[in-house]
Amino acid sequence: MTYYAGLDVSLNETAICVVDATGRIVAEGAVPSDPDSILTWLDRRKCPIERAGLEIGGISRWLHEGLRAGGLNAICIDPRRLRALTKIMPVKTDRNDARSIAAAMRVGWYSEVHIKSKASQLLRMLLTNRKTLLDKQIDIDNAIRGTLRVFGIKFPAISVMPLSKRACGRRSRMPLSRANL
């Protein structure tokens, strides 16, 4: 017998539904959202899983990698296609979503999402973090400029030169000291 699993992943808990080739629900449950817990839960059911589907999301890439390493044929799917199936449900719960994903895995009604390599994900994370830090640096520079403007200290427009060098390299009518503040 062939079995299919649907995993509805949230940050803390993953709802799991296993169906057979006829669509009958064989097992349902919920486990912590980590690959070892999911694999252990599936192994206890003694059902050879043909395909396991999970919607792409925040921790899905990490789970996908861990489930694949554990020998499970895990597939990240596009949630937009699945939304048409779940839209008609009167009650939307994690359990029902897991059932829908399992049904989609069984009939092949899903679009697989490409998972980027670990190196690509790492590079993207570093570039995003760098951009965030640079944006925050500009925000801090602007806040300092705005605060000092109250005391009559004016800086030229923001440039590549750090604020500390611009501040130390200029003359002011009012020197900065604790007495003036």
C-alpha positions in Angstrom: 0.0 0.0 0.0 1.2 3.5 -0.8 0.8 6.3 1.7 1.0 10.1 1.5 1.6 12.7 4.2 0.5 16.3 4.6 2.4 18.5 7.0 0.9 21.8 8.1 3.9 23.6 9.6 3.7 26.4 12.1 6.5 27.8 14.3 5.9 25.5 17.3 3.8 22.6 16.0 3.3 20.6 12.8 0.0 19.0 12.1 0.4 15.7 10.2 -2.1 13.7 8.2 -1.3 10.4 6.5 -3.7 9.0 3.8 -3.5 5.8 1.8 -3.9 5.4 -2.0 -7.7 5.5 -1.8 -7.7 8.8 0.2 -8.7 7.2 3.6 -7.1 8.9 6.6 -4.7 6.4 8.2 -3.2 8.6 11.0 -3.4 12.2 12.3 -1.4 14.0 14.9 0.6 17.0 15.9 4.3 17.1 16.9 6.9 19.8 17.6 8.2 21.5 14.4 11.5 19.8 14.0 12.6 17.1 11.5 13.5 14.5 14.2 10.0 14.7 15.8 8.3 14.5 12.5 10.4 11.5 11.3 9.9 9.7 14.6 6.1 10.2 14.5 6.0 8.9 10.9 8.3 5.9 11.7 6.0 4.8 14.5 3.1 4.5 12.1 4.9 1.9 10.0 3.6 3.4 6.8 6.0 3.7 3.9 5.4 7.3 2.8 5.6 7.9 -1.0 5.5 11.7 -0.7 5.2 14.2 2.1 4.2 17.7 1.3 4.6 20.9 3.3 3.8 24.5 2.3 6.7 26.8 1.7 7.1 29.1 4.7 9.4 30.4 7.4 11.0 27.2 8.6 9.9 24.9 5.7 13.3 25.1 4.0 15.0 23.9 7.2 12.4 21.2 7.7 12.7 20.1 4.1 16.4 19.6 4.4 16.1 17.7 7.6 13.3 15.4 6.3 15.2 14.7 3.1 18.3 13.8 5.2 16.1 11.4 7.2 15.1 9.6 4.1 11.6 11.1 3.6 10.6 12.2 0.1 9.6 15.7 1.3 8.3 18.3 -1.2 7.7 22.0 -0.6 4.6 23.1 -2.4 3.2 26.4 -3.5 0.4 27.4 -1.1 -1.5 29.5 -3.8 -2.6 26.4 -5.7 -3.6 24.7 -2.4 -5.6 27.7 -1.4 -8.3 27.0 -4.0 -8.8 23.6 -2.4 -9.0 24.9 1.2 -11.1 28.0 0.3 -14.3 25.9 0.3 -13.7 24.5 3.8 -16.1 25.8 6.4 -13.6 25.5 9.2 -9.9 26.3 8.6 -7.7 24.5 11.1 -4.1 23.1 11.0 -5.6 19.6 11.0 -7.8 20.3 8.0 -4.9 22.0 6.2 -2.8 18.9 6.8 -5.6 16.8 5.4 -5.7 19.0 2.3 -2.0 18.8 1.7 -2.1 15.0 2.1 -4.9 14.8 -0.5 -3.0 17.0 -2.9 0.1 14.8 -2.5 -2.1 11.7 -3.3 -3.6 13.1 -6.5 -0.6 15.1 -7.6 -2.4 18.4 -7.5 0.4 20.7 -6.3 3.2 22.8 -7.7 6.7 22.0 -6.3 8.7 25.0 -5.1 12.4 25.1 -5.8 14.5 25.2 -2.7 17.6 27.2 -2.9 21.0 25.8 -1.9 22.3 26.3 1.6 25.1 28.5 0.2 22.6 30.6 -1.7 20.4 31.0 1.4 23.4 32.0 3.5 24.5 34.6 0.9 21.0 36.0 0.7 20.8 36.2 4.6 24.2 38.0 4.7 23.2 40.5 2.1 19.9 41.2 3.8 21.5 41.7 7.1 24.1 44.0 5.6 21.4 46.1 4.0 19.5 46.3 7.3 22.6 47.4 9.2 23.4 50.1 6.6 19.8 51.3 6.7 19.9 51.5 10.5 23.2 53.4 10.3 21.6 56.0 8.1 18.6 56.2 10.5 21.0 56.7 13.5 23.0 59.4 11.6 19.7 61.2 10.8 18.5 61.0 14.4 21.8 62.4 15.7 21.8 65.2 13.1 18.2 66.1 14.0 19.0 66.1 17.7 22.1 68.3 17.3 20.3 70.7 15.1 18.4 71.8 18.2 21.7 73.1 19.7 22.6 74.9 16.5 25.1 72.3 15.2 24.5 71.6 11.6 26.1 68.9 9.5 26.3 68.7 5.7 24.2 66.1 3.9 24.9 62.5 4.7 27.8 61.2 2.7 30.1 58.1 2.6 32.2 59.6 5.4 31.0 58.3 8.8 29.2 60.8 11.1 32.0 60.5 13.7 34.6 61.8 11.3 32.3 64.6 10.0 31.5 65.6 13.6 35.2 65.7 14.7 36.4 67.5 11.5 34.1 70.5 11.7 34.2 73.7 13.7 31.1 74.7 15.6 30.1 78.0 17.2 29.1 75.9 20.2 31.6 73.2 21.2 30.1 69.9 22.4 30.6 69.2 26.0 28.6 68.1 29.0 28.3 71.6 30.2 26.5 72.7 27.1 24.0 69.8 27.1 
